[in-house]
Amino acid sequence: MLAQESFAVYGGTSNHGFDARVLNLAKAVTGLDLQFSHLWYHTWADGEPGFRLDNPELIKDRNVIIFACPITYKLEGELRDLVTAAKQQYHARLVIVILPFLRFRRQDHGDLNHEITRLRWFIRNLKHWGADKLIVCEPHSLEHTKKYCEEFELELFVSDPTQLFLDTVRPVVQTLGGVGKVRIYSPDFGSVGRAIALAKLLGVSVLATPKQRLNGRIALVSDQDFLTRVKDKYGPDAPVSCAVDDLRGLHLFMREDEIDTAGTAVQTAGALRQKGAASVRLIATHPVCSRGWKMRLFPFGEHQPFEAIWLGNTRPRGNDETAYEGSTGGRIEEVDIAPVIAKTLVEVISGLA
């Protein structure tokens, strides 16, 4: 293990409490008491950023860890300046960027010429700025994230929150009479992988609606074609079925990577209930929570779409709400994702020795 003096740590302003928990958890394993170096924040009268790094002379030849949550262009600029300054100006040995939430998760298809492949260019920019290693948690498309990191030679490490969600829902499953009447539900092909991961650990199977995205639109496919794709990608033992027409007596746990407006999730929950589902619960890693999400998840005076909702804390809820404005009075159980980010950070640090 490298000495503590071999590191410098900086954190952006968007999700600093989460970042601090990651460092504390990593300390318990590594013994390294890594502390954030201060950022002196200032903005010039015309809006030009003027923030600077505390004690930049200590960066030279050190391994610099940069936490960030660039959910806006302003925060992306903050990340750009931190990485560029650390590597290009102050000559860090290497730069480790930690993005628990990876931005530009949709615009990731290089074969769609009509849209800008923003995920690809964002990863290219990270490398160009000076990032050497990237830690993310459950990107929307692991396939494309890996592809672009390999293309631009940015070493990728992916944190998997499945165990955390398993520990959270297992007690609930027991109250439902055990695994016999429980299924993990995947609303489309894009969610099947994370649903399979949770289902295997829980000892249940996956129910999936045979849908896939084509040019940004949802399209139904045949059960056979859907399951063939699943088996080809996840192996012949993938416990997936498309038998979603009769769900009588089943308790479903819908597994998603994120909640954005919540409109699709609520609509899907209603359709599952119409097919006889005894209950529907929602699990999502990233709380994007775009405008109007709470009114959809918790409609006043109406039957609630979900018996329970678990959301991760990889980013703030929404783009401009305070933490209190994004809260729900306990109606959502927050699952702390910091332990799996810390585990991955320890892995990266250990590999530097």
GUSELO-389156 format. One record per residue (C-alpha): residue in three letters; residue number from 1; x, y, z. Coordinates in Angstrom, 2 decimals, decimal comma, m for minus. Each point is the difference from the previous one (the first is absolute). Last residue first. Example, Ala and Ser with C-alpha at 12.3 -4.5 7.8 and 13.67 -1.06 7.14 Angstrom:
# GUSELO-389156
resn: SER	resi: 2	X: 13,67	Y: m1,06	Z: 7,14
resn: ALA	resi: 1	X: m1,37	Y: m3,44	Z: 0,66
END
This chain:
# GUSELO-389156
resn: ALA	resi: 353	X: 1,46	Y: m0,17	Z: m4,88
resn: LEU	resi: 352	X: m2,45	Y: 1,51	Z: m2,47
resn: GLY	resi: 351	X: m2,28	Y: m3,05	Z: m0,12
resn: SER	resi: 350	X: m0,91	Y: 0,43	Z: 3,66
resn: ILE	resi: 349	X: m1,25	Y: 3,52	Z: m0,73
resn: VAL	resi: 348	X: m2,27	Y: m1,26	Z: m2,78
resn: GLU	resi: 347	X: m1,45	Y: m2,83	Z: 2,11
resn: VAL	resi: 346	X: m0,47	Y: 2,38	Z: 2,94
resn: LEU	resi: 345	X: m1,88	Y: 2,36	Z: m2,32
resn: THR	resi: 344	X: m2,21	Y: m2,88	Z: m1,11
resn: LYS	resi: 343	X: m0,90	Y: m0,87	Z: 3,59
resn: ALA	resi: 342	X: m0,63	Y: 3,68	Z: 0,76
resn: ILE	resi: 341	X: m2,41	Y: 0,24	Z: m2,95
resn: VAL	resi: 340	X: m1,73	Y: m3,15	Z: 1,29
resn: PRO	resi: 339	X: m0,34	Y: 1,42	Z: 3,53
resn: ALA	resi: 338	X: m1,19	Y: 3,46	Z: m1,20
resn: ILE	resi: 337	X: m3,20	Y: m1,35	Z: m1,59
resn: ASP	resi: 336	X: m2,16	Y: 0,90	Z: 3,00
resn: VAL	resi: 335	X: m3,52	Y: m1,24	Z: m0,62
resn: GLU	resi: 334	X: m2,63	Y: 2,67	Z: 0,60
resn: GLU	resi: 333	X: m3,42	Y: m1,24	Z: 0,99
resn: ILE	resi: 332	X: m2,67	Y: 2,08	Z: m1,69
resn: ARG	resi: 331	X: m3,16	Y: 0,99	Z: 1,87
resn: GLY	resi: 330	X: 2,16	Y: 1,39	Z: 2,79
resn: GLY	resi: 329	X: m1,24	Y: 3,56	Z: m0,18
resn: THR	resi: 328	X: 0,50	Y: 0,17	Z: m3,75
resn: SER	resi: 327	X: 3,26	Y: 1,91	Z: m0,39
resn: GLY	resi: 326	X: 1,07	Y: 1,92	Z: m3,10
resn: GLU	resi: 325	X: m1,06	Y: 3,36	Z: 1,41
resn: TYR	resi: 324	X: 1,93	Y: m0,84	Z: 3,18
resn: ALA	resi: 323	X: 3,20	Y: m0,73	Z: m1,92
resn: THR	resi: 322	X: m0,37	Y: 3,29	Z: m1,86
resn: GLU	resi: 321	X: m1,40	Y: m0,18	Z: m3,49
resn: ASP	resi: 320	X: 1,87	Y: 1,20	Z: m3,10
resn: ASN	resi: 319	X: 0,96	Y: m3,07	Z: m2,00
resn: GLY	resi: 318	X: m2,26	Y: m2,72	Z: 1,37
resn: ARG	resi: 317	X: 0,77	Y: m2,44	Z: 2,81
resn: PRO	resi: 316	X: 3,66	Y: 0,41	Z: 0,88
resn: ARG	resi: 315	X: 2,32	Y: m2,68	Z: m1,37
resn: THR	resi: 314	X: 1,12	Y: m3,56	Z: 0,82
resn: ASN	resi: 313	X: m2,61	Y: m0,22	Z: 2,76
resn: GLY	resi: 312	X: m1,77	Y: m3,22	Z: m0,88
resn: LEU	resi: 311	X: m3,76	Y: m0,31	Z: m0,13
resn: TRP	resi: 310	X: m2,29	Y: m2,55	Z: 1,65
resn: ILE	resi: 309	X: m3,76	Y: 0,24	Z: m0,49
resn: ALA	resi: 308	X: m2,71	Y: m1,96	Z: 1,82
resn: GLU	resi: 307	X: m3,60	Y: m1,08	Z: m0,61
resn: PHE	resi: 306	X: 0,13	Y: 1,69	Z: m3,39
resn: PRO	resi: 305	X: m2,58	Y: 1,74	Z: m2,20
resn: GLN	resi: 304	X: m1,87	Y: 1,63	Z: 2,91
resn: HIS	resi: 303	X: m3,76	Y: m0,11	Z: m0,42
resn: GLU	resi: 302	X: m1,21	Y: 3,57	Z: m0,36
resn: GLY	resi: 301	X: m0,73	Y: 2,90	Z: 2,34
resn: PHE	resi: 300	X: 3,28	Y: 1,73	Z: m0,70
resn: PRO	resi: 299	X: 2,23	Y: m1,66	Z: m2,61
resn: PHE	resi: 298	X: 3,28	Y: m1,19	Z: 1,58
resn: LEU	resi: 297	X: 2,31	Y: m1,23	Z: m2,77
resn: ARG	resi: 296	X: m1,46	Y: 2,32	Z: m2,61
resn: MET	resi: 295	X: m0,23	Y: 3,07	Z: 2,21
resn: LYS	resi: 294	X: 3,52	Y: m0,70	Z: 1,25
resn: TRP	resi: 293	X: 1,51	Y: m0,12	Z: m3,50
resn: GLY	resi: 292	X: m1,38	Y: 3,34	Z: m1,17
resn: ARG	resi: 291	X: 3,34	Y: 1,51	Z: m1,05
resn: SER	resi: 290	X: 2,74	Y: m2,54	Z: m0,56
resn: CYS	resi: 289	X: 0,92	Y: m2,50	Z: 2,70
resn: VAL	resi: 288	X: 3,45	Y: m1,22	Z: m1,07
resn: PRO	resi: 287	X: 0,04	Y: m2,27	Z: 3,06
resn: HIS	resi: 286	X: 2,57	Y: m2,61	Z: m1,19
resn: THR	resi: 285	X: m0,10	Y: m3,59	Z: 1,26
resn: ALA	resi: 284	X: m3,65	Y: m0,95	Z: m0,39
resn: ILE	resi: 283	X: m2,14	Y: m2,58	Z: 1,82
resn: LEU	resi: 282	X: m3,81	Y: 0,13	Z: m0,26
resn: ARG	resi: 281	X: m2,61	Y: m2,19	Z: 1,66
resn: VAL	resi: 280	X: m3,14	Y: m1,50	Z: m1,53
resn: SER	resi: 279	X: m2,62	Y: m1,99	Z: 1,86
resn: ALA	resi: 278	X: m2,50	Y: m2,83	Z: m0,56
resn: ALA	resi: 277	X: 0,56	Y: 0,12	Z: m3,76
resn: GLY	resi: 276	X: m3,26	Y: m0,86	Z: m1,79
resn: LYS	resi: 275	X: 0,50	Y: 1,10	Z: m3,59
resn: GLN	resi: 274	X: m1,58	Y: 3,37	Z: 0,78
resn: ARG	resi: 273	X: 2,58	Y: 0,37	Z: 2,75
resn: LEU	resi: 272	X: 2,81	Y: m0,43	Z: m2,52
resn: ALA	resi: 271	X: m1,52	Y: 2,66	Z: m2,26
resn: GLY	resi: 270	X: m0,18	Y: 2,47	Z: 2,87
resn: ALA	resi: 269	X: 3,64	Y: m0,64	Z: 0,93
resn: THR	resi: 268	X: 1,00	Y: 0,62	Z: m3,62
resn: GLN	resi: 267	X: m1,75	Y: 3,37	Z: m0,05
resn: VAL	resi: 266	X: 1,73	Y: 0,98	Z: 3,24
resn: ALA	resi: 265	X: 3,41	Y: m1,03	Z: m1,32
resn: THR	resi: 264	X: m0,54	Y: 1,79	Z: m3,30
resn: GLY	resi: 263	X: m0,96	Y: 3,27	Z: 1,67
resn: ALA	resi: 262	X: 2,74	Y: m0,03	Z: 2,63
resn: THR	resi: 261	X: 1,45	Y: 3,25	Z: m1,44
resn: ASP	resi: 260	X: 3,53	Y: m1,41	Z: 0,35
resn: ILE	resi: 259	X: 0,34	Y: m3,07	Z: 2,20
resn: GLU	resi: 258	X: 3,21	Y: m1,90	Z: m0,61
resn: ASP	resi: 257	X: 1,67	Y: m3,38	Z: m0,57
resn: GLU	resi: 256	X: m3,28	Y: m1,87	Z: 0,35
resn: ARG	resi: 255	X: m1,08	Y: m3,19	Z: 1,77
resn: MET	resi: 254	X: m3,75	Y: m0,50	Z: 0,52
resn: PHE	resi: 253	X: m0,63	Y: m2,28	Z: 2,98
resn: LEU	resi: 252	X: m3,17	Y: m2,01	Z: m0,63
resn: HIS	resi: 251	X: m2,17	Y: m1,88	Z: 2,47
resn: LEU	resi: 250	X: m1,95	Y: m2,73	Z: m1,79
resn: GLY	resi: 249	X: m3,50	Y: m1,13	Z: 0,99
resn: ARG	resi: 248	X: m1,47	Y: 0,32	Z: m3,48
resn: LEU	resi: 247	X: 2,59	Y: 1,05	Z: m2,56
resn: ASP	resi: 246	X: m1,71	Y: m1,30	Z: m3,14
resn: ASP	resi: 245	X: 1,14	Y: 1,70	Z: m3,22
resn: VAL	resi: 244	X: 3,64	Y: 0,43	Z: 1,01
resn: ALA	resi: 243	X: 1,41	Y: m3,36	Z: m1,13
resn: CYS	resi: 242	X: 3,15	Y: 1,46	Z: m1,60
resn: SER	resi: 241	X: 2,36	Y: m2,17	Z: 2,02
resn: VAL	resi: 240	X: 3,59	Y: 0,49	Z: 1,13
resn: PRO	resi: 239	X: 2,25	Y: m2,13	Z: 2,21
resn: ALA	resi: 238	X: 3,20	Y: 0,41	Z: m2,09
resn: ASP	resi: 237	X: 1,37	Y: m3,54	Z: m0,24
resn: PRO	resi: 236	X: 0,69	Y: 0,20	Z: m3,73
resn: GLY	resi: 235	X: 2,36	Y: 2,95	Z: 0,43
resn: TYR	resi: 234	X: m0,40	Y: 3,74	Z: 0,53
resn: LYS	resi: 233	X: 0,43	Y: 1,40	Z: m3,52
resn: ASP	resi: 232	X: m1,09	Y: m2,88	Z: m2,24
resn: LYS	resi: 231	X: m2,58	Y: m1,16	Z: 2,53
resn: VAL	resi: 230	X: m1,58	Y: 3,46	Z: 0,19
resn: ARG	resi: 229	X: 0,01	Y: 0,48	Z: m3,76
resn: THR	resi: 228	X: m1,68	Y: m3,37	Z: m0,45
resn: LEU	resi: 227	X: m2,51	Y: 0,95	Z: 2,70
resn: PHE	resi: 226	X: m1,03	Y: 3,11	Z: m1,92
resn: ASP	resi: 225	X: m0,25	Y: m1,77	Z: m3,35
resn: GLN	resi: 224	X: m2,13	Y: m2,76	Z: 1,54
resn: ASP	resi: 223	X: m2,27	Y: 2,38	Z: 1,88
resn: SER	resi: 222	X: m0,63	Y: 1,97	Z: m3,17
resn: VAL	resi: 221	X: 0,98	Y: 3,65	Z: m0,11
resn: LEU	resi: 220	X: m1,73	Y: 3,11	Z: 1,34
resn: ALA	resi: 219	X: 1,52	Y: 3,37	Z: m0,87
resn: ILE	resi: 218	X: 0,92	Y: 2,89	Z: 2,29
resn: ARG	resi: 217	X: 1,25	Y: 3,11	Z: m1,76
resn: GLY	resi: 216	X: 3,43	Y: 1,63	Z: 0,27
resn: ASN	resi: 215	X: 1,09	Y: m1,12	Z: m3,44
resn: LEU	resi: 214	X: m1,04	Y: m3,57	Z: 0,84
resn: ARG	resi: 213	X: m0,28	Y: m0,88	Z: 3,68
resn: GLN	resi: 212	X: m0,89	Y: m3,56	Z: 0,99
resn: LYS	resi: 211	X: m3,06	Y: m1,73	Z: 1,35
resn: PRO	resi: 210	X: m0,84	Y: m3,58	Z: 0,95
resn: THR	resi: 209	X: m1,41	Y: 0,75	Z: 3,49
resn: ALA	resi: 208	X: 2,20	Y: m1,81	Z: 2,47
resn: LEU	resi: 207	X: m0,66	Y: m2,28	Z: 2,95
resn: VAL	resi: 206	X: 3,19	Y: m1,00	Z: 1,78
resn: SER	resi: 205	X: 0,50	Y: m3,03	Z: 2,22
resn: VAL	resi: 204	X: 0,66	Y: m0,44	Z: 3,71
resn: GLY	resi: 203	X: 2,96	Y: m1,01	Z: 2,17
resn: LEU	resi: 202	X: 0,72	Y: 3,43	Z: 1,46
resn: LEU	resi: 201	X: 3,54	Y: 0,08	Z: m1,35
resn: LYS	resi: 200	X: m1,13	Y: m1,26	Z: m3,40
resn: ALA	resi: 199	X: m2,91	Y: 2,46	Z: m0,12
resn: LEU	resi: 198	X: 2,20	Y: 3,00	Z: 0,77
resn: ALA	resi: 197	X: 2,44	Y: m0,71	Z: m2,85
resn: ILE	resi: 196	X: m2,81	Y: m0,97	Z: m2,38
resn: ALA	resi: 195	X: m1,79	Y: 3,32	Z: 0,60
resn: ARG	resi: 194	X: 3,24	Y: 1,92	Z: m0,63
resn: GLY	resi: 193	X: 0,42	Y: m1,76	Z: m3,33
resn: VAL	resi: 192	X: m3,65	Y: 0,23	Z: m1,04
resn: SER	resi: 191	X: m0,28	Y: 3,78	Z: 0,27
resn: GLY	resi: 190	X: 0,90	Y: 0,85	Z: m3,61
resn: PHE	resi: 189	X: m2,19	Y: m2,80	Z: m1,31
resn: ASP	resi: 188	X: m3,18	Y: 1,55	Z: 1,35
resn: PRO	resi: 187	X: m2,19	Y: 0,43	Z: 3,10
resn: SER	resi: 186	X: 1,99	Y: m2,46	Z: 2,14
resn: TYR	resi: 185	X: m1,86	Y: m1,50	Z: 2,96
resn: ILE	resi: 184	X: 1,65	Y: m1,95	Z: 2,79
resn: ARG	resi: 183	X: m2,41	Y: m2,68	Z: 1,15
resn: VAL	resi: 182	X: m1,36	Y: m0,97	Z: 3,42
resn: LYS	resi: 181	X: m2,69	Y: m2,61	Z: 0,72
resn: GLY	resi: 180	X: 2,33	Y: m2,85	Z: 0,93
resn: VAL	resi: 179	X: 2,73	Y: 2,25	Z: 1,41
resn: GLY	resi: 178	X: m1,28	Y: 0,19	Z: 3,57
resn: GLY	resi: 177	X: m3,42	Y: 0,60	Z: 1,51
resn: LEU	resi: 176	X: m0,32	Y: 3,69	Z: m0,78
resn: THR	resi: 175	X: 1,60	Y: 0,97	Z: 3,33
resn: GLN	resi: 174	X: 3,10	Y: m1,95	Z: m1,05
resn: VAL	resi: 173	X: 0,24	Y: 2,01	Z: m3,20
resn: VAL	resi: 172	X: 0,07	Y: 3,20	Z: 2,06
resn: PRO	resi: 171	X: 2,99	Y: m1,26	Z: 1,99
resn: ARG	resi: 170	X: 1,84	Y: m0,76	Z: m3,29
resn: VAL	resi: 169	X: m0,74	Y: 3,43	Z: m1,49
resn: THR	resi: 168	X: 2,79	Y: 2,07	Z: 1,56
resn: ASP	resi: 167	X: 2,77	Y: m2,59	Z: 0,09
resn: LEU	resi: 166	X: m0,72	Y: m0,81	Z: m3,65
resn: PHE	resi: 165	X: 0,06	Y: 3,69	Z: m0,88
resn: LEU	resi: 164	X: 3,46	Y: 0,35	Z: 1,51
resn: GLN	resi: 163	X: 1,18	Y: m3,18	Z: m1,71
resn: THR	resi: 162	X: m1,13	Y: 1,32	Z: m3,39
resn: PRO	resi: 161	X: 1,84	Y: 3,34	Z: 0,30
resn: ASP	resi: 160	X: 2,75	Y: m0,90	Z: m2,55
resn: SER	resi: 159	X: 2,89	Y: 2,45	Z: m0,28
resn: VAL	resi: 158	X: 1,62	Y: 0,19	Z: m3,44
resn: PHE	resi: 157	X: 3,71	Y: 0,69	Z: m0,56
resn: LEU	resi: 156	X: 1,12	Y: 1,39	Z: m3,35
resn: GLU	resi: 155	X: 3,52	Y: 0,74	Z: m1,26
resn: LEU	resi: 154	X: m0,14	Y: 2,80	Z: m2,58
resn: GLU	resi: 153	X: 1,66	Y: m1,19	Z: m3,19
resn: PHE	resi: 152	X: m2,14	Y: 2,15	Z: m2,34
resn: GLU	resi: 151	X: m1,59	Y: m2,94	Z: m1,83
resn: GLU	resi: 150	X: 0,01	Y: m2,20	Z: 3,10
resn: CYS	resi: 149	X: m1,90	Y: 2,66	Z: 1,95
resn: TYR	resi: 148	X: m2,39	Y: 0,34	Z: m2,94
resn: LYS	resi: 147	X: m0,80	Y: m3,71	Z: m0,14
resn: LYS	resi: 146	X: m0,26	Y: m0,43	Z: 3,76
resn: THR	resi: 145	X: m2,56	Y: 2,80	Z: 0,24
resn: HIS	resi: 144	X: m1,84	Y: m1,39	Z: m3,02
resn: GLU	resi: 143	X: m0,43	Y: m3,45	Z: 1,52
resn: LEU	resi: 142	X: m0,70	Y: 1,26	Z: 3,51
resn: SER	resi: 141	X: m2,95	Y: 1,96	Z: m1,34
resn: HIS	resi: 140	X: m1,83	Y: 1,94	Z: 2,70
resn: PRO	resi: 139	X: 3,13	Y: 0,02	Z: 2,13
resn: GLU	resi: 138	X: m0,09	Y: m2,08	Z: 3,19
resn: CYS	resi: 137	X: 2,41	Y: 1,92	Z: 2,21
resn: VAL	resi: 136	X: 3,02	Y: 1,73	Z: m1,48
resn: ILE	resi: 135	X: 3,75	Y: 0,09	Z: 0,73
resn: LEU	resi: 134	X: 2,28	Y: 1,41	Z: m2,71
resn: LYS	resi: 133	X: 3,78	Y: m0,33	Z: m0,22
resn: ASP	resi: 132	X: 2,57	Y: 2,10	Z: m1,87
resn: ALA	resi: 131	X: m1,78	Y: 3,36	Z: m0,21
resn: GLY	resi: 130	X: 2,04	Y: 2,75	Z: m1,65
resn: TRP	resi: 129	X: m2,31	Y: 2,43	Z: m1,75
resn: HIS	resi: 128	X: 0,24	Y: m2,06	Z: m3,19
resn: LYS	resi: 127	X: m1,07	Y: m3,17	Z: 1,81
resn: LEU	resi: 126	X: m3,02	Y: 1,69	Z: 1,54
resn: ASN	resi: 125	X: m0,74	Y: 1,63	Z: m3,36
resn: ARG	resi: 124	X: m0,09	Y: m3,35	Z: m1,80
resn: ILE	resi: 123	X: m2,39	Y: m1,29	Z: 2,67
resn: PHE	resi: 122	X: m2,24	Y: 3,03	Z: m0,54
resn: TRP	resi: 121	X: 0,30	Y: m0,39	Z: m3,78
resn: ARG	resi: 120	X: m1,20	Y: m3,59	Z: 0,11
resn: LEU	resi: 119	X: m2,84	Y: 0,77	Z: 2,40
resn: ARG	resi: 118	X: m1,05	Y: 2,93	Z: m2,19
resn: THR	resi: 117	X: m0,53	Y: m1,99	Z: m3,16
resn: ILE	resi: 116	X: m1,68	Y: 2,91	Z: m1,76
resn: GLU	resi: 115	X: m3,24	Y: m1,12	Z: m1,60
resn: HIS	resi: 114	X: m1,00	Y: m0,58	Z: m3,64
resn: ASN	resi: 113	X: 2,92	Y: m2,36	Z: m0,62
resn: LEU	resi: 112	X: m1,39	Y: m2,74	Z: 2,20
resn: ASP	resi: 111	X: 2,72	Y: m2,67	Z: m0,37
resn: GLY	resi: 110	X: 2,12	Y: 1,44	Z: 2,82
resn: HIS	resi: 109	X: m2,77	Y: m0,65	Z: 2,49
resn: ASP	resi: 108	X: 0,70	Y: 1,65	Z: 3,36
resn: GLN	resi: 107	X: m2,33	Y: 2,95	Z: 0,30
resn: ARG	resi: 106	X: m1,99	Y: m1,52	Z: 2,85
resn: ARG	resi: 105	X: 2,47	Y: m0,05	Z: 2,90
resn: PHE	resi: 104	X: 1,35	Y: 3,48	Z: m0,60
resn: ARG	resi: 103	X: 1,15	Y: 0,27	Z: 3,66
resn: LEU	resi: 102	X: 1,52	Y: m2,79	Z: 2,04
resn: PHE	resi: 101	X: m1,17	Y: m0,01	Z: 3,62
resn: PRO	resi: 100	X: 2,52	Y: m1,31	Z: 2,55
resn: LEU	resi: 99	X: 2,63	Y: 1,99	Z: m1,94
resn: ILE	resi: 98	X: 3,42	Y: m0,57	Z: 1,60
resn: VAL	resi: 97	X: 2,96	Y: 1,31	Z: m2,01
resn: ILE	resi: 96	X: 3,47	Y: m1,41	Z: 0,75
resn: VAL	resi: 95	X: 2,81	Y: 2,24	Z: m1,26
resn: LEU	resi: 94	X: 3,60	Y: m1,13	Z: m0,45
resn: ARG	resi: 93	X: 3,46	Y: 1,24	Z: 0,95
resn: ALA	resi: 92	X: m1,42	Y: 3,50	Z: 0,41
resn: HIS	resi: 91	X: 1,78	Y: 2,68	Z: m2,01
resn: TYR	resi: 90	X: m1,36	Y: 3,27	Z: 1,45
resn: GLN	resi: 89	X: m1,06	Y: 1,56	Z: m3,31
resn: GLN	resi: 88	X: m0,98	Y: m2,90	Z: m2,27
resn: LYS	resi: 87	X: m1,01	Y: m2,65	Z: 2,51
resn: ALA	resi: 86	X: m1,53	Y: 1,80	Z: 2,98
resn: ALA	resi: 85	X: m1,07	Y: 3,07	Z: m1,96
resn: THR	resi: 84	X: m1,67	Y: m2,04	Z: m2,72
resn: VAL	resi: 83	X: m1,83	Y: m2,26	Z: 2,45
resn: LEU	resi: 82	X: m1,29	Y: 2,82	Z: 2,19
resn: ASP	resi: 81	X: m0,85	Y: 2,28	Z: m2,91
resn: ARG	resi: 80	X: m1,97	Y: m2,68	Z: m1,84
resn: LEU	resi: 79	X: m1,84	Y: m1,03	Z: 3,16
resn: GLU	resi: 78	X: m1,10	Y: 3,61	Z: 0,65
resn: GLY	resi: 77	X: m1,05	Y: 0,32	Z: m3,63
resn: GLU	resi: 76	X: m2,17	Y: m3,09	Z: 0,42
resn: LEU	resi: 75	X: m1,48	Y: 1,62	Z: 3,09
resn: LYS	resi: 74	X: m1,00	Y: 3,04	Z: m2,07
resn: TYR	resi: 73	X: m1,30	Y: m2,26	Z: m2,78
resn: THR	resi: 72	X: m2,32	Y: m1,65	Z: 2,51
resn: ILE	resi: 71	X: m0,11	Y: m3,49	Z: 1,57
resn: PRO	resi: 70	X: 3,79	Y: m0,10	Z: 0,36
resn: CYS	resi: 69	X: 0,29	Y: m2,03	Z: 3,22
resn: ALA	resi: 68	X: 3,68	Y: 0,09	Z: 0,87
resn: PHE	resi: 67	X: 2,64	Y: m1,64	Z: 2,16
resn: ILE	resi: 66	X: 3,63	Y: 0,54	Z: m0,99
resn: ILE	resi: 65	X: 2,78	Y: m2,24	Z: 1,30
resn: VAL	resi: 64	X: 3,52	Y: 1,24	Z: m0,79
resn: ASN	resi: 63	X: 2,92	Y: m2,41	Z: 0,09
resn: ARG	resi: 62	X: 3,03	Y: 2,11	Z: 0,79
resn: ASP	resi: 61	X: 2,93	Y: 1,00	Z: m2,24
resn: LYS	resi: 60	X: m0,76	Y: 3,71	Z: 0,39
resn: ILE	resi: 59	X: m3,18	Y: 0,62	Z: 1,99
resn: LEU	resi: 58	X: 1,58	Y: 1,61	Z: 3,08
resn: GLU	resi: 57	X: 0,73	Y: 3,24	Z: m1,87
resn: PRO	resi: 56	X: m3,74	Y: 0,40	Z: m0,48
resn: ASN	resi: 55	X: m0,39	Y: 0,96	Z: 3,68
resn: ASP	resi: 54	X: m3,72	Y: 0,81	Z: m0,21
resn: LEU	resi: 53	X: m1,47	Y: m0,20	Z: m3,49
resn: ARG	resi: 52	X: m1,56	Y: 3,01	Z: m1,69
resn: PHE	resi: 51	X: m3,45	Y: 1,36	Z: m0,78
resn: GLY	resi: 50	X: m0,21	Y: 2,85	Z: m2,49
resn: PRO	resi: 49	X: m2,87	Y: m1,05	Z: m2,22
resn: GLU	resi: 48	X: m0,98	Y: 2,65	Z: m2,57
resn: GLY	resi: 47	X: m3,46	Y: 1,34	Z: 0,82
resn: ASP	resi: 46	X: 0,61	Y: 3,60	Z: m1,10
resn: ALA	resi: 45	X: 0,52	Y: 1,17	Z: 3,60
resn: TRP	resi: 44	X: 2,65	Y: m2,66	Z: 0,62
resn: THR	resi: 43	X: m0,93	Y: m3,15	Z: 1,86
resn: HIS	resi: 42	X: 1,84	Y: m1,21	Z: 3,09
resn: TYR	resi: 41	X: 0,32	Y: m3,29	Z: 1,83
resn: TRP	resi: 40	X: 3,21	Y: m0,91	Z: 1,78
resn: LEU	resi: 39	X: 0,06	Y: m3,79	Z: m0,25
resn: HIS	resi: 38	X: 1,35	Y: m1,72	Z: 3,10
resn: SER	resi: 37	X: 1,93	Y: m3,23	Z: m0,04
resn: PHE	resi: 36	X: m2,20	Y: m2,90	Z: 0,99
resn: GLN	resi: 35	X: 1,50	Y: m2,39	Z: 2,53
resn: LEU	resi: 34	X: 1,42	Y: m3,49	Z: m0,41
resn: ASP	resi: 33	X: 0,60	Y: m1,77	Z: 3,30
resn: LEU	resi: 32	X: 1,45	Y: m3,12	Z: m1,59
resn: GLY	resi: 31	X: m0,65	Y: m3,04	Z: 2,20
resn: THR	resi: 30	X: m0,88	Y: m1,90	Z: m3,17
resn: VAL	resi: 29	X: m3,20	Y: m1,71	Z: 1,12
resn: ALA	resi: 28	X: m1,54	Y: 2,45	Z: 2,49
resn: LYS	resi: 27	X: 1,41	Y: 2,87	Z: m2,06
resn: ALA	resi: 26	X: m2,04	Y: m1,10	Z: m3,02
resn: LEU	resi: 25	X: m3,17	Y: 0,41	Z: 2,06
resn: ASN	resi: 24	X: 1,01	Y: 3,50	Z: 1,07
resn: LEU	resi: 23	X: 0,88	Y: 0,99	Z: m3,56
resn: VAL	resi: 22	X: m3,32	Y: m1,26	Z: m1,35
resn: ARG	resi: 21	X: m1,88	Y: 1,81	Z: 2,77
resn: ALA	resi: 20	X: 1,69	Y: 3,28	Z: m1,00
resn: ASP	resi: 19	X: m1,11	Y: m0,47	Z: m3,62
resn: PHE	resi: 18	X: m3,62	Y: m0,42	Z: 1,10
resn: GLY	resi: 17	X: 0,14	Y: 3,22	Z: 2,01
resn: HIS	resi: 16	X: 1,60	Y: 1,80	Z: m2,96
resn: ASN	resi: 15	X: m2,74	Y: m0,69	Z: m2,54
resn: SER	resi: 14	X: m0,02	Y: 3,06	Z: m2,30
resn: THR	resi: 13	X: 2,98	Y: 2,03	Z: 1,20
resn: GLY	resi: 12	X: 2,89	Y: m1,81	Z: m1,64
resn: GLY	resi: 11	X: 2,57	Y: m1,91	Z: 1,99
resn: TYR	resi: 10	X: 3,77	Y: 0,05	Z: 0,15
resn: VAL	resi: 9	X: 2,41	Y: m2,59	Z: 1,39
resn: ALA	resi: 8	X: 3,79	Y: m0,14	Z: 0,01
resn: PHE	resi: 7	X: 1,92	Y: m3,24	Z: 0,30
resn: SER	resi: 6	X: 3,57	Y: m1,31	Z: 0,36
resn: GLU	resi: 5	X: 0,33	Y: 1,52	Z: 3,47
resn: GLN	resi: 4	X: m2,34	Y: m2,71	Z: 1,29
resn: ALA	resi: 3	X: 2,59	Y: m2,62	Z: m0,84
resn: LEU	resi: 2	X: m0,68	Y: m2,53	Z: m2,73
resn: MET	resi: 1	X: m1,35	Y: m3,43	Z: 0,92
END
